[in-house]
């Protein structure tokens, strides 16, 4: 332990501490002003739906010793209003692994977040379909990896998703009145 010039146990002067509020009512009004200034706040996140099936286990395990399964991953984003400035944003993933035309596993997860969004009307779409999914995607990714790994298979690590590109595709499709396709990845 190094010797300090100042042997007393005082708090260093370069540390910052907020002063104690003098009046509890003034503290509440300050909190309201701060929350109104926040443009995006996550209120909670949760697994809405979770399904994992490995109908051909253990028969597929010997096949996996010699071949890598083909895995198709579909991802979709949905946003729904739940109250004044409160929205639920859900990421849906469906991963299907096959080997020699046999189903290895089917993994389906819906992971959602509840967000307070305080932005201009023209910014609501990009916030809900780009920014919010970016926040909850790492949690969905971990769930899918854990679920496939706990199912007895190599953990499926979802590749990063370009939610801005997905949003642009969605906007172009809505302008052309085309059905929106899920984001598909081949692994």
Biotite code that builds the C-alpha atoms (Angstrom):
import biotite.structure as struc

atoms = struc.array([
    struc.Atom([0.000, 0.000, 0.000], chain_id="A", res_id=1, res_name="UNK", atom_name="CA", element="C"),
    struc.Atom([1.442, 3.358, -1.022], chain_id="A", res_id=2, res_name="UNK", atom_name="CA", element="C"),
    struc.Atom([1.878, 6.147, 1.480], chain_id="A", res_id=3, res_name="UNK", atom_name="CA", element="C"),
    struc.Atom([-0.432, 9.067, 0.931], chain_id="A", res_id=4, res_name="UNK", atom_name="CA", element="C"),
    struc.Atom([0.360, 12.624, 1.919], chain_id="A", res_id=5, res_name="UNK", atom_name="CA", element="C"),
    struc.Atom([-3.151, 12.843, 3.280], chain_id="A", res_id=6, res_name="UNK", atom_name="CA", element="C"),
    struc.Atom([-3.535, 10.108, 5.922], chain_id="A", res_id=7, res_name="UNK", atom_name="CA", element="C"),
    struc.Atom([-7.077, 10.985, 6.946], chain_id="A", res_id=8, res_name="UNK", atom_name="CA", element="C"),
    struc.Atom([-9.890, 9.042, 5.280], chain_id="A", res_id=9, res_name="UNK", atom_name="CA", element="C"),
    struc.Atom([-11.654, 12.003, 3.701], chain_id="A", res_id=10, res_name="UNK", atom_name="CA", element="C"),
    struc.Atom([-13.280, 11.812, 0.311], chain_id="A", res_id=11, res_name="UNK", atom_name="CA", element="C"),
    struc.Atom([-11.058, 13.276, -2.412], chain_id="A", res_id=12, res_name="UNK", atom_name="CA", element="C"),
    struc.Atom([-12.179, 16.689, -3.612], chain_id="A", res_id=13, res_name="UNK", atom_name="CA", element="C"),
    struc.Atom([-12.284, 15.601, -7.261], chain_id="A", res_id=14, res_name="UNK", atom_name="CA", element="C"),
    struc.Atom([-15.263, 13.293, -6.609], chain_id="A", res_id=15, res_name="UNK", atom_name="CA", element="C"),
    struc.Atom([-18.706, 14.670, -7.348], chain_id="A", res_id=16, res_name="UNK", atom_name="CA", element="C"),
    struc.Atom([-21.750, 13.969, -5.263], chain_id="A", res_id=17, res_name="UNK", atom_name="CA", element="C"),
    struc.Atom([-25.230, 15.334, -5.825], chain_id="A", res_id=18, res_name="UNK", atom_name="CA", element="C"),
    struc.Atom([-26.489, 17.473, -2.971], chain_id="A", res_id=19, res_name="UNK", atom_name="CA", element="C"),
    struc.Atom([-29.306, 16.061, -0.884], chain_id="A", res_id=20, res_name="UNK", atom_name="CA", element="C"),
    struc.Atom([-32.703, 17.444, -1.905], chain_id="A", res_id=21, res_name="UNK", atom_name="CA", element="C"),
    struc.Atom([-34.023, 20.025, 0.517], chain_id="A", res_id=22, res_name="UNK", atom_name="CA", element="C"),
    struc.Atom([-37.673, 19.378, -0.243], chain_id="A", res_id=23, res_name="UNK", atom_name="CA", element="C"),
    struc.Atom([-39.156, 16.044, -1.312], chain_id="A", res_id=24, res_name="UNK", atom_name="CA", element="C"),
    struc.Atom([-41.807, 17.780, -3.450], chain_id="A", res_id=25, res_name="UNK", atom_name="CA", element="C"),
    struc.Atom([-39.188, 19.685, -5.437], chain_id="A", res_id=26, res_name="UNK", atom_name="CA", element="C"),
    struc.Atom([-37.324, 16.415, -6.060], chain_id="A", res_id=27, res_name="UNK", atom_name="CA", element="C"),
    struc.Atom([-40.473, 14.840, -7.567], chain_id="A", res_id=28, res_name="UNK", atom_name="CA", element="C"),
    struc.Atom([-41.027, 17.781, -9.915], chain_id="A", res_id=29, res_name="UNK", atom_name="CA", element="C"),
    struc.Atom([-37.375, 17.588, -11.008], chain_id="A", res_id=30, res_name="UNK", atom_name="CA", element="C"),
    struc.Atom([-37.817, 13.894, -11.807], chain_id="A", res_id=31, res_name="UNK", atom_name="CA", element="C"),
    struc.Atom([-40.871, 14.627, -13.957], chain_id="A", res_id=32, res_name="UNK", atom_name="CA", element="C"),
    struc.Atom([-38.937, 17.243, -15.940], chain_id="A", res_id=33, res_name="UNK", atom_name="CA", element="C"),
    struc.Atom([-36.041, 14.829, -16.503], chain_id="A", res_id=34, res_name="UNK", atom_name="CA", element="C"),
    struc.Atom([-38.303, 11.986, -17.697], chain_id="A", res_id=35, res_name="UNK", atom_name="CA", element="C"),
    struc.Atom([-40.013, 14.312, -20.173], chain_id="A", res_id=36, res_name="UNK", atom_name="CA", element="C"),
    struc.Atom([-36.601, 15.176, -21.643], chain_id="A", res_id=37, res_name="UNK", atom_name="CA", element="C"),
    struc.Atom([-35.682, 11.513, -22.209], chain_id="A", res_id=38, res_name="UNK", atom_name="CA", element="C"),
    struc.Atom([-36.481, 10.561, -25.802], chain_id="A", res_id=39, res_name="UNK", atom_name="CA", element="C"),
    struc.Atom([-36.180, 6.776, -25.365], chain_id="A", res_id=40, res_name="UNK", atom_name="CA", element="C"),
    struc.Atom([-36.423, 4.763, -22.166], chain_id="A", res_id=41, res_name="UNK", atom_name="CA", element="C"),
    struc.Atom([-36.697, 1.007, -21.737], chain_id="A", res_id=42, res_name="UNK", atom_name="CA", element="C"),
    struc.Atom([-39.297, 0.094, -19.135], chain_id="A", res_id=43, res_name="UNK", atom_name="CA", element="C"),
    struc.Atom([-38.725, -3.648, -19.262], chain_id="A", res_id=44, res_name="UNK", atom_name="CA", element="C"),
    struc.Atom([-37.868, -6.589, -21.464], chain_id="A", res_id=45, res_name="UNK", atom_name="CA", element="C"),
    struc.Atom([-39.158, -10.130, -21.484], chain_id="A", res_id=46, res_name="UNK", atom_name="CA", element="C"),
    struc.Atom([-39.528, -13.401, -23.330], chain_id="A", res_id=47, res_name="UNK", atom_name="CA", element="C"),
    struc.Atom([-43.051, -13.540, -24.781], chain_id="A", res_id=48, res_name="UNK", atom_name="CA", element="C"),
    struc.Atom([-42.839, -16.930, -26.429], chain_id="A", res_id=49, res_name="UNK", atom_name="CA", element="C"),
    struc.Atom([-40.220, -19.658, -26.505], chain_id="A", res_id=50, res_name="UNK", atom_name="CA", element="C"),
    struc.Atom([-40.240, -22.985, -28.311], chain_id="A", res_id=51, res_name="UNK", atom_name="CA", element="C"),
    struc.Atom([-37.534, -25.545, -29.027], chain_id="A", res_id=52, res_name="UNK", atom_name="CA", element="C"),
    struc.Atom([-38.113, -28.858, -30.740], chain_id="A", res_id=53, res_name="UNK", atom_name="CA", element="C"),
    struc.Atom([-35.625, -31.583, -31.642], chain_id="A", res_id=54, res_name="UNK", atom_name="CA", element="C"),
    struc.Atom([-38.000, -34.269, -32.924], chain_id="A", res_id=55, res_name="UNK", atom_name="CA", element="C"),
    struc.Atom([-35.316, -36.481, -34.466], chain_id="A", res_id=56, res_name="UNK", atom_name="CA", element="C"),
    struc.Atom([-32.922, -36.524, -31.522], chain_id="A", res_id=57, res_name="UNK", atom_name="CA", element="C"),
    struc.Atom([-30.953, -38.647, -30.770], chain_id="A", res_id=58, res_name="UNK", atom_name="CA", element="C"),
    struc.Atom([-31.001, -40.145, -34.295], chain_id="A", res_id=59, res_name="UNK", atom_name="CA", element="C"),
    struc.Atom([-29.512, -36.978, -35.872], chain_id="A", res_id=60, res_name="UNK", atom_name="CA", element="C"),
    struc.Atom([-26.458, -36.878, -33.589], chain_id="A", res_id=61, res_name="UNK", atom_name="CA", element="C"),
    struc.Atom([-24.423, -39.411, -35.638], chain_id="A", res_id=62, res_name="UNK", atom_name="CA", element="C"),
    struc.Atom([-25.203, -37.407, -38.799], chain_id="A", res_id=63, res_name="UNK", atom_name="CA", element="C"),
    struc.Atom([-23.898, -34.241, -37.144], chain_id="A", res_id=64, res_name="UNK", atom_name="CA", element="C"),
    struc.Atom([-20.513, -35.931, -36.610], chain_id="A", res_id=65, res_name="UNK", atom_name="CA", element="C"),
    struc.Atom([-19.856, -35.873, -40.364], chain_id="A", res_id=66, res_name="UNK", atom_name="CA", element="C"),
    struc.Atom([-21.910, -32.974, -41.715], chain_id="A", res_id=67, res_name="UNK", atom_name="CA", element="C"),
    struc.Atom([-22.829, -29.436, -40.816], chain_id="A", res_id=68, res_name="UNK", atom_name="CA", element="C"),
    struc.Atom([-26.583, -28.815, -40.823], chain_id="A", res_id=69, res_name="UNK", atom_name="CA", element="C"),
    struc.Atom([-28.098, -26.083, -42.969], chain_id="A", res_id=70, res_name="UNK", atom_name="CA", element="C"),
    struc.Atom([-29.750, -23.494, -40.778], chain_id="A", res_id=71, res_name="UNK", atom_name="CA", element="C"),
    struc.Atom([-32.304, -20.976, -42.002], chain_id="A", res_id=72, res_name="UNK", atom_name="CA", element="C"),
    struc.Atom([-32.969, -18.039, -39.715], chain_id="A", res_id=73, res_name="UNK", atom_name="CA", element="C"),
    struc.Atom([-35.909, -15.633, -40.118], chain_id="A", res_id=74, res_name="UNK", atom_name="CA", element="C"),
    struc.Atom([-36.141, -12.470, -38.044], chain_id="A", res_id=75, res_name="UNK", atom_name="CA", element="C"),
    struc.Atom([-38.977, -9.970, -37.879], chain_id="A", res_id=76, res_name="UNK", atom_name="CA", element="C"),
    struc.Atom([-39.664, -6.828, -35.859], chain_id="A", res_id=77, res_name="UNK", atom_name="CA", element="C"),
    struc.Atom([-43.075, -5.660, -34.662], chain_id="A", res_id=78, res_name="UNK", atom_name="CA", element="C"),
    struc.Atom([-44.040, -2.555, -32.721], chain_id="A", res_id=79, res_name="UNK", atom_name="CA", element="C"),
    struc.Atom([-47.409, -1.998, -31.062], chain_id="A", res_id=80, res_name="UNK", atom_name="CA", element="C"),
    struc.Atom([-48.686, 0.911, -28.960], chain_id="A", res_id=81, res_name="UNK", atom_name="CA", element="C"),
    struc.Atom([-49.538, 0.014, -25.360], chain_id="A", res_id=82, res_name="UNK", atom_name="CA", element="C"),
    struc.Atom([-50.320, 3.413, -23.892], chain_id="A", res_id=83, res_name="UNK", atom_name="CA", element="C"),
    struc.Atom([-49.474, 7.087, -24.116], chain_id="A", res_id=84, res_name="UNK", atom_name="CA", element="C"),
    struc.Atom([-45.936, 7.132, -25.587], chain_id="A", res_id=85, res_name="UNK", atom_name="CA", element="C"),
    struc.Atom([-45.470, 3.484, -24.509], chain_id="A", res_id=86, res_name="UNK", atom_name="CA", element="C"),
    struc.Atom([-44.750, 0.828, -27.127], chain_id="A", res_id=87, res_name="UNK", atom_name="CA", element="C"),
    struc.Atom([-43.985, -2.863, -27.147], chain_id="A", res_id=88, res_name="UNK", atom_name="CA", element="C"),
    struc.Atom([-41.260, -3.813, -29.630], chain_id="A", res_id=89, res_name="UNK", atom_name="CA", element="C"),
    struc.Atom([-40.971, -7.543, -30.320], chain_id="A", res_id=90, res_name="UNK", atom_name="CA", element="C"),
    struc.Atom([-38.239, -9.430, -32.144], chain_id="A", res_id=91, res_name="UNK", atom_name="CA", element="C"),
    struc.Atom([-39.363, -12.742, -33.583], chain_id="A", res_id=92, res_name="UNK", atom_name="CA", element="C"),
    struc.Atom([-36.777, -15.315, -34.587], chain_id="A", res_id=93, res_name="UNK", atom_name="CA", element="C"),
    struc.Atom([-37.322, -18.703, -36.173], chain_id="A", res_id=94, res_name="UNK", atom_name="CA", element="C"),
    struc.Atom([-34.278, -20.919, -36.705], chain_id="A", res_id=95, res_name="UNK", atom_name="CA", element="C"),
    struc.Atom([-34.660, -24.237, -38.465], chain_id="A", res_id=96, res_name="UNK", atom_name="CA", element="C"),
    struc.Atom([-31.723, -26.634, -38.774], chain_id="A", res_id=97, res_name="UNK", atom_name="CA", element="C"),
    struc.Atom([-31.824, -29.562, -41.206], chain_id="A", res_id=98, res_name="UNK", atom_name="CA", element="C"),
    struc.Atom([-29.434, -32.309, -42.194], chain_id="A", res_id=99, res_name="UNK", atom_name="CA", element="C"),
    struc.Atom([-30.078, -34.782, -45.004], chain_id="A", res_id=100, res_name="UNK", atom_name="CA", element="C"),
    struc.Atom([-33.685, -33.558, -45.180], chain_id="A", res_id=101, res_name="UNK", atom_name="CA", element="C"),
    struc.Atom([-34.244, -34.350, -41.494], chain_id="A", res_id=102, res_name="UNK", atom_name="CA", element="C"),
    struc.Atom([-35.219, -31.680, -39.011], chain_id="A", res_id=103, res_name="UNK", atom_name="CA", element="C"),
    struc.Atom([-32.407, -31.280, -36.494], chain_id="A", res_id=104, res_name="UNK", atom_name="CA", element="C"),
    struc.Atom([-34.147, -28.590, -34.446], chain_id="A", res_id=105, res_name="UNK", atom_name="CA", element="C"),
    struc.Atom([-36.676, -25.821, -34.646], chain_id="A", res_id=106, res_name="UNK", atom_name="CA", element="C"),
    struc.Atom([-36.136, -22.822, -32.384], chain_id="A", res_id=107, res_name="UNK", atom_name="CA", element="C"),
    struc.Atom([-38.720, -20.035, -32.142], chain_id="A", res_id=108, res_name="UNK", atom_name="CA", element="C"),
    struc.Atom([-38.426, -17.085, -29.782], chain_id="A", res_id=109, res_name="UNK", atom_name="CA", element="C"),
    struc.Atom([-40.346, -13.841, -29.400], chain_id="A", res_id=110, res_name="UNK", atom_name="CA", element="C"),
    struc.Atom([-38.417, -11.409, -27.223], chain_id="A", res_id=111, res_name="UNK", atom_name="CA", element="C"),
    struc.Atom([-39.899, -7.995, -26.465], chain_id="A", res_id=112, res_name="UNK", atom_name="CA", element="C"),
    struc.Atom([-39.189, -4.733, -24.767], chain_id="A", res_id=113, res_name="UNK", atom_name="CA", element="C"),
    struc.Atom([-41.556, -2.114, -23.405], chain_id="A", res_id=114, res_name="UNK", atom_name="CA", element="C"),
    struc.Atom([-40.335, 1.374, -24.295], chain_id="A", res_id=115, res_name="UNK", atom_name="CA", element="C"),
    struc.Atom([-41.343, 4.929, -23.521], chain_id="A", res_id=116, res_name="UNK", atom_name="CA", element="C"),
    struc.Atom([-40.754, 6.928, -26.690], chain_id="A", res_id=117, res_name="UNK", atom_name="CA", element="C"),
    struc.Atom([-40.836, 10.708, -26.579], chain_id="A", res_id=118, res_name="UNK", atom_name="CA", element="C"),
    struc.Atom([-39.898, 11.815, -30.109], chain_id="A", res_id=119, res_name="UNK", atom_name="CA", element="C"),
    struc.Atom([-41.481, 13.720, -32.970], chain_id="A", res_id=120, res_name="UNK", atom_name="CA", element="C"),
    struc.Atom([-44.130, 11.816, -34.951], chain_id="A", res_id=121, res_name="UNK", atom_name="CA", element="C"),
    struc.Atom([-41.904, 11.522, -38.047], chain_id="A", res_id=122, res_name="UNK", atom_name="CA", element="C"),
    struc.Atom([-39.146, 9.878, -35.962], chain_id="A", res_id=123, res_name="UNK", atom_name="CA", element="C"),
    struc.Atom([-41.323, 7.272, -34.248], chain_id="A", res_id=124, res_name="UNK", atom_name="CA", element="C"),
    struc.Atom([-40.922, 4.612, -36.971], chain_id="A", res_id=125, res_name="UNK", atom_name="CA", element="C"),
    struc.Atom([-37.116, 4.647, -37.045], chain_id="A", res_id=126, res_name="UNK", atom_name="CA", element="C"),
    struc.Atom([-36.934, 4.689, -33.237], chain_id="A", res_id=127, res_name="UNK", atom_name="CA", element="C"),
    struc.Atom([-39.334, 1.744, -32.843], chain_id="A", res_id=128, res_name="UNK", atom_name="CA", element="C"),
    struc.Atom([-37.993, -0.369, -35.708], chain_id="A", res_id=129, res_name="UNK", atom_name="CA", element="C"),
    struc.Atom([-34.263, 0.475, -35.552], chain_id="A", res_id=130, res_name="UNK", atom_name="CA", element="C"),
    struc.Atom([-33.188, 1.825, -32.151], chain_id="A", res_id=131, res_name="UNK", atom_name="CA", element="C"),
    struc.Atom([-35.379, -0.326, -29.907], chain_id="A", res_id=132, res_name="UNK", atom_name="CA", element="C"),
    struc.Atom([-34.459, -3.618, -31.659], chain_id="A", res_id=133, res_name="UNK", atom_name="CA", element="C"),
    struc.Atom([-30.776, -2.690, -31.356], chain_id="A", res_id=134, res_name="UNK", atom_name="CA", element="C"),
    struc.Atom([-31.241, -2.481, -27.590], chain_id="A", res_id=135, res_name="UNK", atom_name="CA", element="C"),
    struc.Atom([-32.965, -5.853, -27.121], chain_id="A", res_id=136, res_name="UNK", atom_name="CA", element="C"),
    struc.Atom([-31.237, -7.880, -29.867], chain_id="A", res_id=137, res_name="UNK", atom_name="CA", element="C"),
    struc.Atom([-28.209, -8.906, -27.745], chain_id="A", res_id=138, res_name="UNK", atom_name="CA", element="C"),
    struc.Atom([-30.569, -10.478, -25.198], chain_id="A", res_id=139, res_name="UNK", atom_name="CA", element="C"),
    struc.Atom([-32.445, -12.392, -27.895], chain_id="A", res_id=140, res_name="UNK", atom_name="CA", element="C"),
    struc.Atom([-29.114, -13.549, -29.335], chain_id="A", res_id=141, res_name="UNK", atom_name="CA", element="C"),
    struc.Atom([-28.030, -14.951, -25.978], chain_id="A", res_id=142, res_name="UNK", atom_name="CA", element="C"),
    struc.Atom([-31.359, -16.741, -25.470], chain_id="A", res_id=143, res_name="UNK", atom_name="CA", element="C"),
    struc.Atom([-31.120, -18.423, -28.894], chain_id="A", res_id=144, res_name="UNK", atom_name="CA", element="C"),
    struc.Atom([-27.500, -19.470, -28.254], chain_id="A", res_id=145, res_name="UNK", atom_name="CA", element="C"),
    struc.Atom([-28.366, -20.859, -24.813], chain_id="A", res_id=146, res_name="UNK", atom_name="CA", element="C"),
    struc.Atom([-31.484, -22.624, -26.063], chain_id="A", res_id=147, res_name="UNK", atom_name="CA", element="C"),
    struc.Atom([-29.769, -24.382, -28.969], chain_id="A", res_id=148, res_name="UNK", atom_name="CA", element="C"),
    struc.Atom([-26.741, -25.210, -26.826], chain_id="A", res_id=149, res_name="UNK", atom_name="CA", element="C"),
    struc.Atom([-28.883, -26.561, -23.997], chain_id="A", res_id=150, res_name="UNK", atom_name="CA", element="C"),
    struc.Atom([-30.755, -28.601, -26.615], chain_id="A", res_id=151, res_name="UNK", atom_name="CA", element="C"),
    struc.Atom([-27.567, -30.592, -27.199], chain_id="A", res_id=152, res_name="UNK", atom_name="CA", element="C"),
    struc.Atom([-26.383, -28.808, -30.354], chain_id="A", res_id=153, res_name="UNK", atom_name="CA", element="C"),
    struc.Atom([-23.727, -26.261, -31.191], chain_id="A", res_id=154, res_name="UNK", atom_name="CA", element="C"),
    struc.Atom([-24.957, -22.878, -29.909], chain_id="A", res_id=155, res_name="UNK", atom_name="CA", element="C"),
    struc.Atom([-26.467, -20.804, -32.711], chain_id="A", res_id=156, res_name="UNK", atom_name="CA", element="C"),
    struc.Atom([-24.918, -17.341, -32.616], chain_id="A", res_id=157, res_name="UNK", atom_name="CA", element="C"),
    struc.Atom([-27.141, -14.991, -34.596], chain_id="A", res_id=158, res_name="UNK", atom_name="CA", element="C"),
    struc.Atom([-25.220, -12.625, -36.852], chain_id="A", res_id=159, res_name="UNK", atom_name="CA", element="C"),
    struc.Atom([-25.638, -8.916, -36.149], chain_id="A", res_id=160, res_name="UNK", atom_name="CA", element="C"),
    struc.Atom([-28.721, -7.481, -37.836], chain_id="A", res_id=161, res_name="UNK", atom_name="CA", element="C"),
    struc.Atom([-28.818, -4.244, -39.829], chain_id="A", res_id=162, res_name="UNK", atom_name="CA", element="C"),
    struc.Atom([-32.149, -2.962, -38.524], chain_id="A", res_id=163, res_name="UNK", atom_name="CA", element="C"),
    struc.Atom([-31.788, 0.272, -40.530], chain_id="A", res_id=164, res_name="UNK", atom_name="CA", element="C"),
    struc.Atom([-31.681, -1.775, -43.748], chain_id="A", res_id=165, res_name="UNK", atom_name="CA", element="C"),
    struc.Atom([-34.709, -3.806, -42.607], chain_id="A", res_id=166, res_name="UNK", atom_name="CA", element="C"),
    struc.Atom([-36.555, -0.557, -41.925], chain_id="A", res_id=167, res_name="UNK", atom_name="CA", element="C"),
    struc.Atom([-35.702, 0.780, -45.390], chain_id="A", res_id=168, res_name="UNK", atom_name="CA", element="C"),
    struc.Atom([-36.924, -2.466, -46.990], chain_id="A", res_id=169, res_name="UNK", atom_name="CA", element="C"),
    struc.Atom([-40.153, -2.186, -45.007], chain_id="A", res_id=170, res_name="UNK", atom_name="CA", element="C"),
    struc.Atom([-40.696, 1.417, -46.128], chain_id="A", res_id=171, res_name="UNK", atom_name="CA", element="C"),
    struc.Atom([-40.009, 0.565, -49.793], chain_id="A", res_id=172, res_name="UNK", atom_name="CA", element="C"),
    struc.Atom([-42.361, -2.419, -49.621], chain_id="A", res_id=173, res_name="UNK", atom_name="CA", element="C"),
    struc.Atom([-45.130, -0.320, -48.082], chain_id="A", res_id=174, res_name="UNK", atom_name="CA", element="C"),
    struc.Atom([-44.725, 2.302, -50.834], chain_id="A", res_id=175, res_name="UNK", atom_name="CA", element="C"),
    struc.Atom([-44.960, -0.398, -53.500], chain_id="A", res_id=176, res_name="UNK", atom_name="CA", element="C"),
    struc.Atom([-47.764, -2.207, -51.609], chain_id="A", res_id=177, res_name="UNK", atom_name="CA", element="C"),
    struc.Atom([-45.679, -5.375, -51.575], chain_id="A", res_id=178, res_name="UNK", atom_name="CA", element="C"),
    struc.Atom([-45.837, -7.860, -48.705], chain_id="A", res_id=179, res_name="UNK", atom_name="CA", element="C"),
    struc.Atom([-42.977, -7.472, -46.252], chain_id="A", res_id=180, res_name="UNK", atom_name="CA", element="C"),
    struc.Atom([-40.678, -10.477, -46.060], chain_id="A", res_id=181, res_name="UNK", atom_name="CA", element="C"),
    struc.Atom([-38.843, -11.484, -42.934], chain_id="A", res_id=182, res_name="UNK", atom_name="CA", element="C"),
    struc.Atom([-35.105, -11.016, -42.786], chain_id="A", res_id=183, res_name="UNK", atom_name="CA", element="C"),
    struc.Atom([-33.609, -14.367, -43.764], chain_id="A", res_id=184, res_name="UNK", atom_name="CA", element="C"),
    struc.Atom([-30.117, -15.603, -43.048], chain_id="A", res_id=185, res_name="UNK", atom_name="CA", element="C"),
    struc.Atom([-28.434, -18.813, -44.123], chain_id="A", res_id=186, res_name="UNK", atom_name="CA", element="C"),
    struc.Atom([-25.900, -20.193, -41.689], chain_id="A", res_id=187, res_name="UNK", atom_name="CA", element="C"),
])
